[in-house]
Amino acid sequence: MNFLAALRFLTSIPVGKRIIEGKSLAGSAVYFPLVGLLIGFILAGVDYGLGRVLPNLLTSAITVAVLVLLTGALHFEGFVDSCDGLFGGHTRDRRLEIMRTKNVGAYAVAGGALLLILKFAAISSLSHESTRFWVLVIFPMLSRWGMMLALSVFPYAREQGLGTAFRGVGFALIIIAAAVTLILAGVFAGLAGALLFALATIVAILIGLWVTKLLGGITGDIYGAINELSEVIILIAVIGIAHYTSIEPIWKAFS
């Protein structure tokens, strides 16, 4: 089943062997946002439960740690490798070479630390219980929609690698994923959900365009970087959006 293939690929949840190539993985891309939604519900549930017994800052820190563990640090690794490659190299070939090596440089360490700090600070700033719960539900879904969009519309920079497995993703799957993600974002967060969907889309496209200009396409590491940066930007944007509109399920607006 394609959903299970997406779940195995994007998370560390033990549902079978992770598939890294073939039609099953290409067809699974449309389910990336739904896997993100599942991650979001797990994350929100853990955060809500911990919040009953622990102070906000500690709860927020553990929530960030759970997010990293749930994904097997897959996207985080892609982000830190991208930091090293994009900022540590000065030519296309050198950037691709750096991203493929296992060594961790200064840009990776600094980027990874800043990423975790910003996630922690943003989540801990979500003080309203209802807002916090539903934001935690939808932000992993929106970031994985952005990742799915980028891997679908931008060329792959390497002849071989993880991203070659997604070359079968078609336009119809993009439309389906977009519609499902937008509807779910609206259901769980109202107008704010639609605004955050638009933001995730813009972030994915801008990063994809920038990296394609540097590398001639994107790589598996860039997929992870798009996901991680989208998560951070969405969480930060929520702080501002919450001042102007409510972030709560659509059924609460009518109650």
N, C-alpha and C positions, 0 to 999 in steps of 0.2 A: 504493500500500500504506500502511495506517495507521501501521505502525511507522516507515516512512521519513518520513511526515509528522511524526510525533513527534520523530524524530531531527533533521530539518531545523529544526523549531521550537525545540527545546531546546538545540541545540548549534551550533557553528560548523563542524562536519564537512561538507565540500563534497559533499553527496549530492543536490543539486538546489536549486531555488528554494524559499525558505521560504514556507509557506502560512500566511496569517494569518486566514482566515475559511472558513466553509463546513462541510459535513458531514464532509469528510476530517479536519479539525482536531478536530471534536467527537469523532469516532470514534477519534482517535489518543490520547485522554487515557488510555485503559486501558493504553497502552504506556509511559506516563511512567516507571513504576518500572523497566521493562526498559532504557529509555534510560539511566536513572540507573545501572543495573548495568553497562552498557557503559562509561559514564564512569568508574565505579569501577575496573573492570579496567584501563583505560588509565592511570588515575591511580596505581594500585598498582604496575603494571609500570614506569612512569617512576620512581616513588619507589624501588622495589627496585633498579633499574639504577643510578640516581644514588647510592644508598647504598653501592654497591660501591666508588665512587671519590671521593666527597665526604663531608665531615663532616655530622653529623646536622642541625645548624641550617641549613646552606646547602641541604641536600637538602629539608628541610621548607619552606623559603621558596620554592624552585623548584616544589615540588609544589602549593603554594597558587596560585602564578602560573599553572601549567598548568591548574588547575581553572577559574580565571577565563577563560583563553583558550579552553578547550574549550567553554565556554558562551557565548562572545561577550560576556561581562559582562552578559548579559541579566538574570539574577536579581539580580546585584549592583546594577545600575542601578535595578531595582525597589525594592530594599531602601533605597538612599540617598534615592530620591524619597519613599518612605514615611516615612522619618525626618523629612524636611523638612515633609511635609504633616501627619502626625499630631501632631507636636510643635510645629510652627511656626504652625499655624492654630488658631482658637478656635471656629469654626463648621463645620458639615458642608460648606457650599459653599466656604468659604475653604480648607479642607483639600484638597478635590478640585481646586480651582483651582491650589494650590501644586504638587500632584503632577503636574499636566499641564504646568507650565512647564518650560523647559529650564535655568533658573537653578539653581545649586547653593548652598545655604545652609549655615549653621554646623552644623545638626543632621545634614545629609547628610555633611559632611566628618568630623565627629566619629564618627558612626555607622559610616561606611565604614572609617575607620581602626581603630576598636575591633573591628569584625568581622574584619578581616584579621589583626590582632594575635592575637585569640583563636583563630582557626583555626590560625595558625602555632604558637602556644604549645601547643595541644592535640595537634597532629600531632607536634611535636618531643618531646612527653612520652611518646609511644608508643614505648618503647625496645625492647620484645620484638619480634623480627623477625616471627614468625608472627602475633602479635596485630595488629601494625601493618598488615601486608599485608591481612588479611581485614577489618579495620575500614575501611580505605580502599576496599575493594571494595564494602561494603554501605551506607556512610553516604550516598552520593549517591542510591542506590536508595530508601532510607527517606525521605529528605527530599522526593523527587519523588512518593512515595506520599502524603505529607502534603499536598503542593501539589494533587495530583489530587483528593484527598478534599475539600479546601476549595473548589475550584472547582466541585465537583459538588453540594455540599450547601448552600452559602451563596448568597444572591442577589447579583446583580451591581449595583453601586452606580450605574452610569451607563446611560443609554439607548443610547449607542454606545461602542464601544471594543473592546479586544482580548478581554475576557472574554465578549462576546456570542457569540463563535464556539463556546463550550463549553456553550451552553444545552441542547444535545442529549444531554448525558451522562446516562445513566439509572442506576437503582439496580443493575441487573444488572452493569453495568460496574464499579461500585464494589466489589461483592462479589467479582468475578473478580480485580480488581486487588489487593484486600486479601488474598485467598487466595494468589495467586501471590507477592506480596511477603513474606507471613508464612512461606510454605514456603521460599522462597529465603533469607530471613534466618536461618531455623533450620538450613538445610543448610550455609550458609557460616559461621555463628557460634554454632550450638547454642542453648542457653537464653538466652545474652546477646542473640542475634539477636531472639528473641521479645520480650524485655524492651525492646529498642531500638525494635522495631516498635510496641509499645504506647506508648512515649514519643513517637515521631513522630506517632502518631495523636492523642494528648492535646494536644501542642503545636499541631498544625494546628487542632484544634477550639477551643482556648482563644483563639488569635490571631484566628480567624475570628469567634468570638462577640464579642470585644472590639472589633474593627474594625467589625463589623456594627452594634454599638451606637452607634459614633461616626458612621458614614457611611451606615447603612442598607443595607449590603452591602459587598462587597469589589471590588477593581479589579485590573487586570493588574499594577500595581506591588505590590499586596499579595500576589499569588501569588508574586512574586519574593522578597518579604520573608519569607514563610512558609518558602520553600525555604532561604534563607540562615540564618535563625534556627534552623531545624530542624537544619541541618548543624552549626552551632556547638554547640547543646545536646546533640546526639547525641555529638559528639566529646568534649565535656567529661564527659558521663555515662559514657562508656567508661572513663575514668580511674578512676572509682569502682567501676564494675561489675567491672573486671578484678581487683579485690582479693578478690572473692567467688566468681567463676566464670570458667572459661576462655573465651576468645574464639577459637575455631578451628573449622574445618569439622567437621561431624558425623562424617565417616568417620575422623577422627583419634581421636575418642573411643573407637572400637572397635578401634583398631590397637594 
